[in-house]
């Protein structure tokens, strides 16, 4: 792990919430759409969406 970290690598699965999806989700949430509708439209789980929104606030 130390050797990988020294090369700039990180472990784990890549996030499904990339910057453009997150921006779209924030805009739709600001308009008053429900989290369920936004999550279905962006093809992510509600938990993923809640987590991403909480991390940015």
N, C-alpha and C positions, 0 to 999 in steps of 0.2 A: 504494500500500500504506500509506503514512504517513497519508493522509487517512482510509482505512478504519479503521486502528488507532486514530486519534484519536476515531472515533465508537464505539469499543468492539467492532468487528467483528474476527473472526479468520478466517483462510483455512483451506482444507482441508475434508475430508469429516467430517461429524459421526460421533462414536463410536457403535458399535452396542451397546456395553456401558453401558447406563444404570444408575443406582444400584440399582434394584430387581433387575435381572438379576445385577449383581455381588454383591449381598447373597445372592441365592439360590444363586449359584455357590459362594460362600464357605461357606455352610451345608452344601451338599451335599458339598463337598470335605472339610469337617471330619468328616462322617459316614463318609468313606472311599470315596465313589464315584469312579470313574475320570474323568479329564478328558474322555475320548472320549464317555462316556455323558452327562456334564453338557453338553458342547458340543452334542451332538445334541438334547438336550431344550430347550436355550435357543436353538437355531437360529443358532449362531455357529460359527466355525471354531475348531479346537483352538488355533491360533496366537493368535487374538484372545483366547481365554480365558486362555492362559498369560501373554500380555502384560498383561492386566488384573489378573490375580492378582499378578504380579510388581511392578506399579506400586503396589499397595496394601500390599505388605509392606515 
